[in-house]
Amino acid sequence: MSAQRAQVWSAISSTPWDVVVIGGGITGAGIAREAVRRGLRTLLLEQTDYSWGTSSRSSKMVHGGLRYIAQGEIRLTWHSLTERERLLSEAPGLVDRMRYHFAHFKGVFPGRWPFKVLLMAYDLLARIRDHRYLSKRDFLHRIPGYRQDGLQGASQYTDAVTDDSRLVQRILDEAVADGLVMLNYVKVTDLIMAGDRVAGLRVQDQVSGDVAQVAAKVSMNATGAWADRLRQHLVNEHRVRPLRGSHLLFMPSRLSVTEAIICHHPVDGRVMFIYPWEGRTVVGTTDLDHRQDLDIEAVLDESEMRYMLEGVNAQFPEARLKVSDIVSTWSGVRPVVSAGSGNDPSKESRGHSVWDNQGLITVTGGKLTTFRLIALDALKLAQPYLGCVIKDDGQPVFSVISWPLKPEAMSDRLFRRLGARLGLHLPKFLAEMPVTEWQTIADTETALAEIRWACRYEQVVHLDDLLLRRVRLGLLLPHGGVDAITGLDSILNEELGWSAEQIAQERVRYSDIWRRYYYLPITE
């Protein structure tokens, strides 16, 4: 156990906490951020790694969701669009506006005018006006190679995209600056009761095997798809319907788009997205009941892969994308609160729910975009235990970046990128990270110094923490990227103290994880 980890572990059982957050995804990070900002002594525990679950495997979209407004979920859409605009304002460069296009074809619903009405409502809820109609010629100029049979034109509107895992990390950074204590690879094994209410937790360090007891006024179960598991210590009820969404990633040399396309799959009419992300092209997503063990990483099956290939090739017939063109894949499990009617998964509400069971506050469901509002709802339900009033005071999630003078040796693009991802830590990064490591890796925008920074300050325990979540090279580069990073082993040795033997073991472990869960489905 590192000295830093040992120090945090010691504080876990010796501090009387106001709030213990269980779960290090976007919802848990949001709760922790709002709690510490109000002066509450807050601890966050994650059983694997921060954003390991859904929050590193989303579609990377910060959006209102056109289909939600079409389904009549006006309030959810309004909240999502309001929060989208807030994030665009507070975290530029980490959350970026992107143009989306929906092509219209002769005799195919919805046509130009019904879709325009939908977009007018969408923009009205967001309090912007950011949509227009493109002629066939103008659309094909923006999206070359798109299918033309019966094409009349396209509607254009905007939503936003992000690096979901870095979004979680930056929220956690803000919370730590305000006093949050957090530790990954710590599993909650049981609840501690005082009479008929939850007074704390029994936890185990998954790295050392040590056990401890944690005392808290209130415990927040923000474990997403795992929420029922802890809640069932108190109530015999299943409320979460885990739904799997999978994605394919391609090099731009095989399919290049600079703006997003929303379309319907030719087989079942389900909505699909094709969009640029981190210099690559992403195709997604599916929406299927996930019946596998939640403790094993979600992975797409062959039918999902073929389904998405068929969908993207229908939109870009000249691309003729094949299985061998797929660079990486990822699958996330959405923690949808089921209506209990056996609905089509795509018709289940994406709203969130919050329950109080004897001092265990469980929150699940919802969208990445609305994490702040979800966090506030959870804390409001905890008010009787905390002895304080929780209100939405409108304060920003992210502090204003104190931009230092840009070093001459760093490009403007990298400078802005680092500021967006590191936020308040940018000055320290520039002061500590070697200039020789400011170069970017392969054809990505990720600098080698970002790897050193993550190893030094972001609680990296395993190589997959580093390459799949702190940076996204495992998704962006062939074969998981591990062999494309010159100097990686030296950084692992210098910053994490890993021996050559441990590095070799971690490389084998990482390669197995990547091959099984972030590449093509394995058929037995």
N, C-alpha and C positions, 0 to 999 in steps of 0.2 A: 504494500500500500504506500503510495506517495505521501510525502509530508503534508502536502496540501489536502489530500483526501482524508488523511488521518485527523487533521485539524477540524475539518467539517464534520466528520463522523463523531468526534468528541462533543461537538456542540449540539448534535441532534438530541441526545438524551438529557443534556444538562440544562436546556433552556425551556422555560414554560412558554409554549407558543400560543399565540392567539389563533392563528390559522395554519393548518397543515394541508397543503395541496398535494393530492395524489394524482400524478399524471403530468408529463412534460411535453405535451403537444400544445397546439395553439390555444385551446381552451384553458388548460392549466396555466400556461404562461400568462394569458390575459388576466386570470383571477389573481395570480401572484402580483402582477403589475399594479392592478387596481387596489389590492390589499395593502401593499407596502407604501403606496403613495398616500394612504390614509393613516399611516403611522402604526399599522398592525404588525406585530412580530410574526413573520411569515416564513415557513419552511416549505420547499417544494421537493418532492421525491418522485423519481421516475424509475420503473422496474427494469427498463433496458436503457436506451439512450434517448436523449431529447429529440423529439419529433420522429422517433423511430417508426411509429405507426402511421396513421392516416396523414399526419401533418408534414411528412416528407414525400408522400406518394399521391398528392392531390393532382388535379389538372393544372395547378399553378395559376388559377384564375381568381381574380378579385372582381366579382361581378354580381349584378342584381339577379340575373337569371330570367331571360325572356320567357321561358316556358312556365315559370312560376306565376308571372302576371297573367299569362294565357290560361292558367289553371285556376285563376281567381284568388291566388294568395297575394293580395295587394299589400298587406301589411309587411309580410316577409320581404317582398320586393322593394318596398319603400325603405325599410330599415337597411337592406343590403346596399341599395344605391346611395343612401346617405353616408353609410360607413365607407363605401368605395371612394366617394369624393373626399372624405376626411383623410383616408390613407394616401390618396394621390397627393394631397396637400402636405401631409406630415412626413411622408417617406418617399420623396421623389427619387427615382433611380433604383429603389427597391420595389416599389409599386409603380408601374408605368402604364399610361393609357395606350391602348392599341385599337386600331381600326378592325372591325369585324364586317364580313360581307355575307349576305344571304342572296343567292342567285335565284332569279325567277324564270320559270319555263312556261311555254305556251300550254295552257290547259291544266296546269298543275297548281293546286292550292298549297300555301296561300300566295295569291298574286301580289302585285305591287301595292295596290291600295289597301287591302286588309292589313298587310304588313306595316304600311305607313301609319295606320291608326295605332297599331301595337307600339311602334317606336315613338310616336307622339306621347302616348301614355308613359312609356319608359323614361323618356327625357323629362317629362313633367314631374315625375316622382323624384328624379335626380336634380331637378331645378337647373337643367342645362338644356341647350338645343344643339345636338351633335349628331344629326342623322341627315342623310340625303340619298337620292336615287342616282345610280350610275347607268349610263347607256351600256349596251353590250360592248361597244368598242372601248369605252373608258374602263369598264370592269376587267376586260381581258388584258388591257395594258397594265393594270395593277396585279392581276392574277393570271399570268401567262400559263398556257397549258391546260386551263380548265375546260371541261367538256362544253361543246357548243351546240349540240343537237337540241333545237327548240329554245335555246337561250335567248331571252329578251333583254335582260339587264340585271341589276342587282341593287339591293338596299344596303346602305352602309351606315353603321352606327359605331359607337365605341364602348368598350369595357376596359378591363385592366388585367395585367399579368404580374406575377411576382416569382421570386425564388422562395417557395413556402418554408423550407427548412431554415434559410437565413432570416426570414421574417420572424420565426419563432426565436431564433438565437438573439436577434436584436431586441426583441421585447424582453427576453430574460436579462440581457445586458442592462437595459434600463432599470429593471426591477432590482438587480443586484446592486446597482449604484445607489438605490434608495434603501438598501438594507436586506434584501432577500438573501436567504441562505438556501442553497440547492445542491442536490447530489443525484447523479444518475446511477444506474445499476443498484438500486436499493428497492427491495420488494416488500410490500406490506403483506404480512402473513396472517394477521388477525386484528380484530378490534378489541380495545380495552374498554370495559363497561364500568361505569360508576352508577350503581342502581340500574335505572332503565334508560340511561343515555350513554352515548359514546363519549369517552373522556380521553381517548388516545389510541395509539396504534402500536402493534408489535411489528418490527421491521428487521430485515436481514440484508446485510451487504452481500451482493452477489459476487463481488470481487474477492473479499477476504473470508466470507462465511460468518463474520461476526453478527451478533444479534443485539438489539437494543429496544427500549420502550420509549415512546414519544408521547408527551402530554400535550393536549391542545384543547382550547375552548371549543373549536369546531374543526371537523375534518371535511375536506372538499374532495369528493370522488369525481375527478375529471378525467376518467380513463377511457372515454369514448366507447368503442365497441366492446370494451371489457367491463363496462359500468355495472352490468347485472351481476357479475361475479362477486364483487365486494358487497353490493347491496343485498345480495341473498343471504348474507350473514344475519340480516335483520328481517327481511320480508321475502316470502316465497312468491316471486313474481318475475316474469320475463317481459321486458319492455323494448329491448333493443333488437332491431332486425339488421344484422350485418349484411351490407351490400357491397359487392366487389366491383371496382371500376379499374380497368386496365388500359395501358397506353403503350404505343410503339414509338420509337425514336429513330429518325433517319438522318443521314448526312445531307446537307444541302446540295451536294453534287448529284444526288439521286432524286430529291424533291425539294425545291427551293420555293419558299413563300416568305414574303416580308410582312404580310398582314394575315389576319385570321379569317378562316372560312367556317361558317356554320352551315351544315347541310343535313339531309336526311339519308339514312342508309337505304340502299335500293331494295333490300329484302324485307325489312320490317318497319321502315319509316322512322326508326329511332334517330334522335338528334346526335350528330357527330361533330367534332371540332378538328380542324387541321390548322396548325398555327406555329409560328416561329418561337423558339425559346432557347436562350443561351447559344445562339448561332446554329441551332439544329431545327429540325421540323418534327413536331409531335402530332400524333394521330390518336384520338381517343373520343369517347371512352365507352366501356361497356357498363351494364348495370344488372348484376346477377346476385342472387342469394349466395352468400359465402358460408358454406357449411363445414369448412375445414377448421382445424384447431387454430384458435386465434393466437396462440403463443408461437406458432410457426409462421414465418413470413408469408404473406399472401403472394400468389403467383398466378399468372394467367394460364389458362389451358389452351390446347391447340385450337379448339373451336373458336375461342375469343380471338386468337391471333389471325386465323383465316377470315373471320368475320370483319375485322378491321382492315385487313389487306384488301378484301373485296370492296369494302366501303371506300377506301381512299383511291383505289384504281378506277372505280366508277366515276369519281370526280375528276381524276387526272389520268385519262385512258392512255396517253402516250408515255406515261412514266413506267408502266409495267413493273411495278414494285414487286419484289420477290422476298421470300423468307431470308435469303442471304443478304438482303439489303438492310435488314434490321440491325441497328447498332446496339440497342438496349431496350429493355421493357421495364415497366413497373406497375404494380397493382396495389391499390389502397382499399381499405375496408371502411366504408362510410357507416357511422353509427346512427342509423336512422331509427327514430322512435316510431314503431309500427302502429298503424291504426287497427291492427288485429283482424283485418278483413281478407287477408291473402291477396291484396292488390298487386297489380303489375308493379314491380319495383320502381319503375320510373314515375309512377303516380303517387308514391308515398311522399308525404310532406317532408320538406327539408327544414322545418321549424325545430326548435330545441325545447327540451322539457327539463324542469328542475323539481326535485323531490327532497323533502326533509324526513328522514327516518331516524328519529331519536338522536339527533345531533350529527348524523352523517348526511351531508348535503351532496346529493348526486345530481350532476348536470351532464346531459348528453344530447346528441343530435345537433342540428344547426349547421351553419356554413362557416368556412374559414373567414369569409368577409365580415361576418357579424360577431367575431370573437369578443370584442369589447362589450357589446350589449349583453351577450351571454354571460360574461364574467360579472357584470353588474347585477343581473338577475340572481345569480348564485349567491353573491354577497348580500343582497337584500333579504334573501330567505334566511340568511345566517344572522341577521340583526339581533334577534333575541338572545343568542349565545354570546355575541360580541359586545353587547351593551352600547352600541353606537348606531347612528343612522347613516345609511348608505344612500347617497343621491348621485345622480348623473350630473356632475358639476361641469362637464364639457371640457375638462382639462385634457391636453394632448397626451397620447400614449408615448410619443417620442419627444425627447428634449431636442431643442434646436442645436444643430451641429455647430460647434465652434471651429470653423474652417481655418486651418493654419495656411501659411503661404505654401503654395505648391512647389515642391522641389523641382529643379530644372531637369533632373534625370528621369522624372516620372511624366508619362503622357497625361494629357487632360482627361482622356477617357478612363484610364486606370484610376486617376485621382478621384473622379466623381464616383466611380464604381465602389472604391474602397470606403468612401464617405457614406455611401448609401448602405453598405453592408455592416460597417463597423460603428457608424454613428459617433457617439461620444468618445470612442476609443481611437479615432483616427489620429490625433496628435501623438498618442503613445505608440501607435503602430509605426508612424513615420520616424519616430525617435529611436525605436529599438530594432526594427527589421533591417537586415543588411541590404544596401543598395544593389548588391550583386544578385539579390533574389527578387528584384522587382520585375524581372522579365516574365512574360506570360508563357504558359505551358502549351506546347503543340499549337493548335490553331484555336485554342480557347481564349477567353478573357481572364482566366484565373492566373494570378501571379504565384510563383513559388513561395513568396513570403507569406501568403495567406495560409499555406500549410504549416509553416513554422509558427505563425501566430496562434492557429487553432491548437496545435500541440502544446503550446506554452500556457494558454489561458482558457481553453474551452472544454476542459474535462474529457479529452480524448482517452478512451480506455482500450478500444480496439481499432484496427485499421479501417473497418467498415464505417465506424463513427466518423473518421476523417474523410474518406474518399466518397462516401455516399451522402453525407449530411452536412459536415462543416464546409466542404467544397463539394461540387457535384461532378467531379471528373469521372467517377464511376459510371455515371449515366451518359456522359458526353463523348468518351473516348472508347475505341474498340478494346475488347478484352478487359474491360474494367479500368483501363488507364494506368494500372500499377507500373507497367514497364515503360511508360512514356514520361515519367517524372524523374528527371536527372537530379540526383542529390537527395532523393526521398529517404534512403536508408540512413544517411548522415543526420538528417533532421530528426528522425525517429530515435536515433541513438542519443543525440545531444539534448533534445527537449524532453523525451519520455524515459530516457535511461534504458532503452531496450537493447539487449545484447544481440549479437548476430544470430544466435539461436532463436531468440524470441521473435526477431524480425522475420526469420524464415517461417516460423510457426504461424505468425500473423498473416503472412503472405498466402500460405496454404489455406488458412481459414477464410481469408477474404475471397480468394479465387473460388472457393467452393460456394460461398454465399452468393457471389455475383453470378456464377454459372447457374445456380439453382433458382434464384429469385429475381434476377435482373437481366436475364437474357431470354433465350427461347425455352418454351416449355419442354421439360424432359419427359419423354415417353418411355415407359418401362417395357 
